Amino acid sequence: MPASHTVRVDLAERSYDILVGKNLLAQSGPLATDLLNRKKCAVVTDSNVAPLYAQIVLDSLTSVGITPTLITVPAGEPSKSMAVVEDINRQMLRAGLDRKAFLIALGGGVIGDLAGFVASIFLRGIPFIQIPTTVLSQVDSSVGGKTGVNTPEGKNLIGTFSQPALVLADTATLATLPPREYREGFAEIIKHAAIRDAAMFDLITKTATDSTLLPDLIARNVAIKARIVEADEHELNGTRALLNFGHTLGHAIEATAGYGQLFHGEAISLGMIAATHLSVQHSGLPLSDAEEIFALLKLYQLPTQLPSSLLTDPILKHMQHDKKFSEGQIRFVLLRDLGEAFLTKDLTLAHLTSALEHLRS
């Protein structure tokens, strides 16, 4: 097997492996056969990824006797909608797929969230395999079973918890990413280091000039997420909520800008700057630690200043629709030190308003 790393997500009967390495796309058919032993599937991808990688996956599937149906949606965040969900379901039904079929999500975070949601509701649920093709989706969104789509009120407000049967993180696909899309994924990598693994900051810095370190970095990140998901699969005890560092305001900033105007990782970068500032003010995070996070975000050319066109009131309004705003209370992730995050309900809208003003400076 060509995987250079295998990370297990241990969730009893919902357990699965994350394989990290090069040339895994060509192994998707044999791996799916060994794991699922099903003869029909849908391959859901987008208009950017399909010309690059769909045929490799289709050929691998047909080589082992699986009949695939390719479904391609427009690239970009607007495809994460209920209208697109219905369209994919209807295409699958017209293709004759039934409860003995499975689905492959081939693409970045949008496709993973969208297609995972489709798999979780198609004929009340069929297995799916995640094949993430971006840095962000390989280190974060493909792992953990969160699926969903957006509404005008906010991001990922309609969705399910549905674990994949397998995740194939083929690092060769990262070579074709546009620079901006490649860099945005490092926001989630920096987040993981900030909340759980301060020692990873050194590897993140070295990877900026040595891409051969990517498989090691990706495996280290998915291991962090796997352990957190194992401890709190459905975000009930607060452990998994730590993964939302930078996301409370980040999601609101992304929604206010208009989906696709700011990439997800770019919005999370801004959210992390705000959360780091609040951590210095309210939880004793040393200023030197905050500066280390800021320096890494700058190293990967991620935004660190809120555009003047994004006004505070709309951002706060979007935030109050977020899942992390519960019963009128803000559930916010702060840092005590690098690698030590915690969840607080002690912040007010005035604190968040102040953090947004700091982001403008």
N, C-alpha and C positions, 0 to 999 in steps of 0.2 A: 504494500500500500504506500502511495507516494506522500502521505501526510507526514510532515516533520514533527507535528505536535498533535496529541489527542487529549482533549479536556473533557471529562465526564461531568454531566449535570445530574446529580443523584436525587431523583424525585420519585422513588419507588417505581410504580408501574409506568410513570411518565418520564422516566430517565432517558437520557440520550447523550450521544457523543457530539463534540465539536471537533472537526478535523481541520487543521491549519497546515497549509503547504502549497506547493505549486502543482499545476496540472491536475487538479482534482475534478475539474469540469468533465474531463474525458472519462472519469471513473464513476460519474453519476449514475449511469445505467446499472452496472454491476452492483454498486453499493445499494441502490434502491431495490434491486431484485433480492439481494441477500437479506435486506432488512424487512421489506414489505411483501414481497412475492405477489405483486398485483400487476395486471397486464394493460391497464389504461391509466393515463394521467393527463392533467392539464399543466402546461408550462406557461406561467404568467410572467410577463416581462414588460419592459417599456421600449419606446421608440429609439432610445439611445443605446440600450444594451442589446436589443435583438440583433442588429446587424453585426455586432461584434462576437457574441457568444452563444446565441440561441442554437445555431446549427451544430456546434460542438456537443451541446447537451442533447439535442434531438437525435443525432447520430449515435451517441452513447446509449440512449434509451432503446432505439430501434435495434441496435446490435444484440440486445439481450431479449428481444421479443416483446418489448413494451410499445404500445401504440400511443404516441403523444399527440395532444392537441395544443397548438401554439396560440396563445392569446396575448396580443400586444396592445398596451394602453399608451396614451400620450405621456411622455416623460414630464415629471414635475409634480409638485405638491398638490395642485388642483385635482389630480387623479384620485387623491384620497377622499373620495366622496361616496355617499350612498348610491348616487346614480351610476357610478362606475361599478360599484359592488353588484348592483342588480344586473348590469350589462354582462359582467363576467359570468355570473351565475347562469344567465340565460344562454350564453354561448356554450357553457359546459353542458347544459341540458340538451341543447340542439345537437351537440356532438355525441350524444348518447352516453355520457359519463354517468355512472351510478355510484352507489355506496361502496362498491368494491374498487373504485378508482382512488387515486391520490393526486396531490398537487405539488408542483415545484415552484417556489418563488425565486425567480432569477433576476436580481437587480439590487438596488440600494435600499435605504430605509423605507422609502415610500412604497416600493413593491413588496417588501417584507411585511410591513404593517397591513397593507391592502390585501394581498393574496393570503396571508395568514388568517385574516378576518373572514375572507371568502371560504377558506377551507373549514373554518370552525362552524360555519352556518350552512354550507352546501349539504342538502339532504340531512341536516342536523349534525353534520361533522364528518370529515374524512381526514386521513393523515396528510401531513405536508412536510416537505423538506425545504429548508432555507439554503439558498446558494447566494450569499451576499457578495456584491461586487464593488463595494466602496469601503473606504477605511471606517467610516462611521458605522455602517451596518455590520461589518465584520467584528468590530470591537464592542458593539453595544446592541443595536436594535434587533439583530437576528437571534439574540440569546435571551431567554427568560420568558417567552410566551406571551408578551403583550402585543395584541393586535388591535387595529382600529382605524377609524377614519375621522376626518375633521368636520366641523360645522362652522358657520360664520361666528358662532359664539366662542369657539376655542378649538384647541388642537386635541385630537385623540379622545373626544368626549363620547364617541360611540364605538364600542369595541368589546373584546373578550380576552380572558386569559386562556390561551391555547398553546401548549408546548409543541414544538416541532418534533418530528421523529428523528431528525438528523440535521446538523448544520455543516456545510462544506464551505470553508473560507479559503478560496483559491487566491493566494496572494499575487499570482500572475495577472489577475484582472486589474490590479491597482495601477499597473503601468500605463493603462489607457485613459486614466481619469484626467480630466482637465485640472490644472494646478489648483484652482480655487476649490473645486470639489474634493480634491485630495487633502488639502489643508484643513477643511472644515472638520474632518473626522478627528483631528487631533484635539479638538475641544473636549470630546468625550474621554480621550486618553488622559488628558491633563486632569479632568474631573476625577477619574479613577485613582490617579496618583494622589490627588488632593485629599480624597476621603478615606483611602485605605492603604496606600503604598508610597510613602514619601521617598523611599529609595529608588523608585522607578523614575524620578525626575532626571537622574543622570542618563538612563537609557533613552528617555524621550529626547534629551538634548543631543545625544550621539546619533540618533536615527535621523536627525535633520540633515546630516551630511553623509550618512551611510545607510542606504536603503536595504542593504543585506540584513540589517537587524530587524526589519519589519516582522518576519514570522515570529521571532522571539517576543517582540513587543506586543503583537496581537494576541499570542497565546497567554501572555502574562495578564493582559486585560480581560480576556474572556474567563480566565480562572478567577479573577476578582469578582466578576459579575456572577459566575456560576455559584460561588460560595454564598454570595448575598441572596441569590434567588433560592438556593436550597434552604436558607434560614427563614425565608419569608416570601413564599411563592406568590401569594395573593395580596401582598402589602398590607398585612393585618397587624403586625407587631411593631412596626416602625423601622425595622432593619432595612427593608428594601427601599423605603422612602429616602434613605441616605443617597441613593443614586440620583435623586432629584436636585442635588447641589447645583445651583445655577439655573435650574429649570423653572422655578416659580415665576420669576420675572422674565426669564429667557423665552418661555412659551408665550407670555403676554406680549413681549416685544415682537416676536415673530408674527403673531396674529395681527398686531397693530400695523406692522409694516405691510402686511398683505402676503399671504403664503407664496413663496418663491422669490420675493424681493430680497429678503435676507435668507441665506441658507440656515438650516437648523443649527449647525455647529457655530455659525457666526452669531446667531441670537443667544446661544448658550454661552459663548465667550463673554458677551455683554452681561448676561445674567450672573456669570461667575465673578466678574469684576465687582458687581454690586454686592453679591453675597460675601465676597472676601472683605470688602469695605465694611459691611455690617459685622463681620466676624471680628475685625480689629476693634470696632467700637463696642461690641456687646458681649464678646466671649473671650477676649484676651488673646486673640491670634497675634503673634508677634508681627510687627510691620515688615521685618525681613522676610517672613514667610509669604506675606501678601505680595511683596515685590518679586519673589521667586515665581509665583503663579503668573503675575503680570508679564514677567520677562519671557516665560515660555509661550504665552499667548502671542506676544509680539514676535517671537522667533518664528512662529508658524504663520505670521502675517494675518492673524485673526483680529477682528475689530475690538477696540478697547474704549471707544467713545461713542455715545449714543447720538445718532443723527438728530439734528435740530428739528427735523420735520416730524419726528415721533413725539407727540405730546404726552405729558404725564397722565392726564385724566383718562384718555382711552386705554393706555397701558394698564392702569389700575382697574378699569372696568373689565377688560379681558381677563385679568388675573382672578377676579372674583367669580368667573365662570369655571376656573380651573379646578380639577379634581383635588388639588392640594389645598384648596380653600374650603374648609369643612365646617359646617354649622356656624358660619360667620367668623371662624377663627382661621388665621393664617398659619399653616404648617410649613415652617421654613427650616432649611438645612444650613447650619453654620459650622465653622471649624474652630476647634480649640488650638490645634496644632496641625501641621501638615500630616496627613494620614489619620487624623482623628476628627471625625464629623459627628454631629448629633442633631436631633430634631427638636425644635423649640416652637412653642405657641406664644412666646412673649413679645413678639414684634407687632407693631401696629402699622396702620396705613401711613402714619406720619413718618415712621422709620423708613418705610419703603420709598416714600416720596423723597426723603432726604438722600437715599441711595441712588435714585434716578437722577437727582440733581448732580450728585457726585459724578455720575457717568457722563454728564455733559461737559465736564470740566477737563 
